[in-house]
């Protein structure tokens, strides 16, 4: 058992807000997560907890954009199904991310149907080129937000863009894996993610411009006061 603890260091995931996407997340390196998943498939409880510790914060961020404050309840339902059906899963950790996220998404949609609510509606998409780098300006937009603010802003995007951004940036799926979750082509997911990240970047630029405009008069008044003080 001690050896298992060394291989799969675990702690209960914090219920406080997770770190912003792109920042260091709880969990282990990809190789350790792969090892943990394979052990969990054989019934290792500590290994399953390590997998849970990595995935739970990601799923919560994703679900908050879909169901808001009900994300914890929906995530609990999703994990019950994940644990129940884990024996039927086949694949590596990347596949597991997509598989578990699809379960969570289905539980979220069921929840919204029962509550008589709908996720946001989608806008028509135009084909746009995929960003040249994962570290482009649009992706960097999320680094400038707290997680709570980021999820709130993403949730206001058209639904196709919001889910594409969350699946690519937060869950960590590639376009093909995200497409399997959403039942869409990889190209459509890339386009939606690009449009969503670009909207976020533009909104942040507008916010920054407003702050500069708001600070301008105060700085001017301060400078004038300083000049007046110097002439006395």
C-alpha positions as CSV (number, residue, x, y, z in Angstrom):
1,X,0.0,0.0,0.0
2,X,2.9,2.4,0.8
3,X,4.3,1.7,-2.6
4,X,1.0,2.6,-4.2
5,X,1.0,5.9,-2.3
6,X,4.5,6.7,-3.6
7,X,3.4,6.0,-7.2
8,X,0.1,7.8,-7.0
9,X,0.3,10.7,-4.5
10,X,-3.2,11.8,-3.8
11,X,-5.1,14.4,-1.8
12,X,-8.7,15.3,-1.8
13,X,-9.3,17.9,-4.5
14,X,-9.8,21.3,-3.1
15,X,-13.4,22.7,-3.4
16,X,-11.9,26.2,-3.7
17,X,-11.7,27.6,-7.1
18,X,-9.1,25.8,-9.3
19,X,-6.1,27.5,-10.8
20,X,-6.6,29.4,-14.1
21,X,-6.1,27.3,-17.2
22,X,-2.5,27.2,-18.2
23,X,-1.4,27.5,-14.6
24,X,-0.1,24.5,-12.8
25,X,-2.9,22.1,-11.9
26,X,-3.2,19.5,-9.2
27,X,-2.2,16.0,-10.4
28,X,0.8,14.2,-11.7
29,X,2.8,14.2,-14.9
30,X,1.3,12.5,-18.0
31,X,3.3,9.3,-17.5
32,X,2.2,9.0,-13.9
33,X,-1.4,9.6,-14.8
34,X,-1.2,7.0,-17.5
35,X,0.1,4.5,-15.0
36,X,-2.5,5.5,-12.5
37,X,-5.3,5.0,-15.0
38,X,-4.1,1.5,-16.0
39,X,-3.9,0.6,-12.3
40,X,-7.3,2.0,-11.6
41,X,-8.7,-0.2,-14.4
42,X,-7.4,-3.1,-12.4
43,X,-9.2,-2.0,-9.3
44,X,-6.5,0.1,-7.5
45,X,-8.5,2.5,-5.4
46,X,-5.6,4.9,-4.7
47,X,-4.8,5.0,-8.4
48,X,-8.5,5.9,-9.1
49,X,-8.2,8.7,-6.6
50,X,-5.2,10.1,-8.4
51,X,-7.1,10.1,-11.6
52,X,-10.1,11.8,-9.9
53,X,-7.8,14.4,-8.4
54,X,-6.6,15.4,-11.8
55,X,-9.9,15.3,-13.6
56,X,-12.3,16.8,-11.0
57,X,-11.1,20.4,-11.2
58,X,-11.2,20.3,-15.0
59,X,-14.7,18.8,-15.1
60,X,-16.0,21.4,-12.5
61,X,-14.8,24.3,-14.7
62,X,-16.4,22.7,-17.7
63,X,-19.7,22.0,-15.9
64,X,-19.9,25.5,-14.3
65,X,-20.1,27.0,-17.8
66,X,-23.0,24.6,-18.6
67,X,-25.0,24.4,-15.4
68,X,-23.6,27.1,-13.2
69,X,-23.9,26.5,-9.5
70,X,-25.2,23.0,-10.0
71,X,-21.8,21.9,-11.3
72,X,-20.9,20.0,-8.1
73,X,-24.1,18.0,-8.1
74,X,-23.7,17.1,-11.8
75,X,-20.1,16.2,-11.3
76,X,-21.1,13.9,-8.5
77,X,-23.6,12.1,-10.8
78,X,-21.0,11.9,-13.5
79,X,-18.4,10.3,-11.2
80,X,-20.9,7.7,-10.1
81,X,-21.3,6.6,-13.7
82,X,-17.6,6.9,-14.4
83,X,-16.8,4.6,-11.4
84,X,-19.6,2.2,-12.4
85,X,-18.6,1.9,-16.1
86,X,-14.8,2.1,-15.6
87,X,-14.4,-1.6,-16.2
88,X,-15.8,-1.2,-19.7
89,X,-13.3,1.6,-20.7
90,X,-10.5,0.8,-23.0
91,X,-7.8,3.3,-24.0
92,X,-5.1,5.7,-22.8
93,X,-5.4,8.7,-20.5
94,X,-6.2,11.1,-23.4
95,X,-9.1,8.8,-24.3
96,X,-10.2,8.7,-20.7
97,X,-10.3,12.5,-20.5
98,X,-12.7,12.5,-23.5
99,X,-14.7,9.6,-22.2
100,X,-15.2,11.0,-18.7
101,X,-16.0,14.5,-20.1
102,X,-18.6,13.1,-22.4
103,X,-20.3,11.4,-19.5
104,X,-20.2,14.6,-17.5
105,X,-21.6,16.5,-20.5
106,X,-24.5,14.0,-20.9
107,X,-25.3,14.3,-17.2
108,X,-25.3,18.1,-17.6
109,X,-27.6,18.0,-20.6
110,X,-29.9,15.7,-18.7
111,X,-29.9,18.1,-15.7
112,X,-30.8,21.0,-18.0
113,X,-33.6,19.1,-19.6
114,X,-35.1,18.2,-16.2
115,X,-34.8,21.8,-15.1
116,X,-36.4,23.1,-18.3
117,X,-33.3,25.0,-19.2
118,X,-31.1,25.1,-22.2
119,X,-27.4,25.8,-22.7
120,X,-26.6,28.9,-24.7
121,X,-27.5,28.9,-28.4
122,X,-24.8,28.7,-31.0
123,X,-24.0,31.3,-33.7
124,X,-23.1,30.4,-37.3
125,X,-19.4,29.7,-37.7
126,X,-17.1,30.8,-40.5
127,X,-14.1,28.7,-41.3
128,X,-11.1,30.4,-39.9
129,X,-7.4,29.2,-39.7
130,X,-6.3,27.4,-36.6
131,X,-3.9,29.5,-34.5
132,X,-0.3,29.0,-35.3
133,X,0.7,28.3,-31.7
134,X,-0.9,27.2,-28.4
135,X,0.7,30.2,-26.8
136,X,-1.0,32.8,-29.1
137,X,-2.6,36.0,-27.9
138,X,-6.1,34.6,-27.7
139,X,-4.9,31.7,-25.5
140,X,-3.0,34.1,-23.3
141,X,-6.3,35.9,-22.7
142,X,-7.3,33.2,-20.2
143,X,-4.0,33.6,-18.3
144,X,-5.1,37.1,-17.4
145,X,-8.3,36.0,-15.7
146,X,-9.0,34.4,-12.4
147,X,-10.8,31.0,-12.9
148,X,-14.1,32.3,-11.7
149,X,-14.0,35.3,-14.0
150,X,-12.8,33.1,-16.9
151,X,-15.6,30.6,-16.5
152,X,-18.2,33.4,-16.3
153,X,-16.9,35.0,-19.4
154,X,-16.6,31.7,-21.3
155,X,-20.2,30.9,-20.3
156,X,-21.4,34.0,-22.1
157,X,-19.9,32.9,-25.4
158,X,-22.1,31.1,-27.9
159,X,-22.4,27.5,-26.7
160,X,-20.3,26.0,-29.5
161,X,-17.5,28.4,-28.7
162,X,-17.7,28.0,-25.0
163,X,-17.6,24.2,-25.0
164,X,-14.8,24.2,-27.6
165,X,-12.7,26.5,-25.5
166,X,-13.3,24.5,-22.3
167,X,-12.6,21.2,-23.9
168,X,-9.4,22.4,-25.6
169,X,-7.9,24.6,-22.9
170,X,-9.4,23.3,-19.6
171,X,-10.0,19.6,-20.2
172,X,-6.9,19.4,-22.4
173,X,-8.4,17.5,-25.3
174,X,-7.1,17.9,-28.9
175,X,-9.5,18.9,-31.6
176,X,-10.3,15.3,-32.5
177,X,-11.0,14.3,-28.9
178,X,-13.1,17.3,-28.3
179,X,-15.0,16.5,-31.5
180,X,-15.8,13.1,-30.2
181,X,-17.3,14.6,-27.1
182,X,-19.4,17.1,-29.0
183,X,-20.2,14.9,-32.0
184,X,-18.6,17.3,-34.4
185,X,-15.7,17.4,-36.9
186,X,-12.3,18.4,-35.5
187,X,-12.1,21.3,-37.9
188,X,-15.4,22.7,-36.5
189,X,-14.0,22.4,-33.0
190,X,-10.8,24.2,-33.9
191,X,-12.8,27.0,-35.5
192,X,-15.2,27.4,-32.6
193,X,-12.3,27.5,-30.1
194,X,-10.4,30.1,-32.2
195,X,-13.5,32.3,-32.4
196,X,-14.2,32.0,-28.7
197,X,-10.6,32.7,-27.6
198,X,-10.5,35.7,-30.0
199,X,-13.7,37.1,-28.5
200,X,-12.3,36.8,-25.0
201,X,-9.1,38.5,-26.1
202,X,-11.0,41.4,-27.7
203,X,-13.2,41.7,-24.6
204,X,-10.2,41.9,-22.4
205,X,-8.6,44.5,-24.6
206,X,-11.8,46.6,-24.4
207,X,-11.8,46.2,-20.6
208,X,-8.1,47.3,-20.5
209,X,-8.9,50.3,-22.7
210,X,-11.8,51.3,-20.4
211,X,-9.5,51.1,-17.3
212,X,-6.9,53.3,-19.0
213,X,-9.6,55.8,-20.0
214,X,-10.9,55.7,-16.4
215,X,-7.5,56.3,-14.9
216,X,-6.6,59.0,-17.4
217,X,-8.5,61.9,-15.8
218,X,-7.3,61.0,-12.4
219,X,-3.7,60.9,-13.5
220,X,-4.1,64.2,-15.3
221,X,-5.7,65.8,-12.2
222,X,-2.8,64.5,-10.1
223,X,-0.2,65.9,-12.5
224,X,-2.0,69.3,-12.6
225,X,-2.0,69.3,-8.8
226,X,1.7,68.4,-8.7
227,X,2.5,71.2,-11.1
228,X,0.4,73.7,-9.2
229,X,2.2,72.7,-6.0
230,X,5.5,73.3,-7.7
231,X,4.7,76.9,-8.6
232,X,3.8,77.9,-5.1
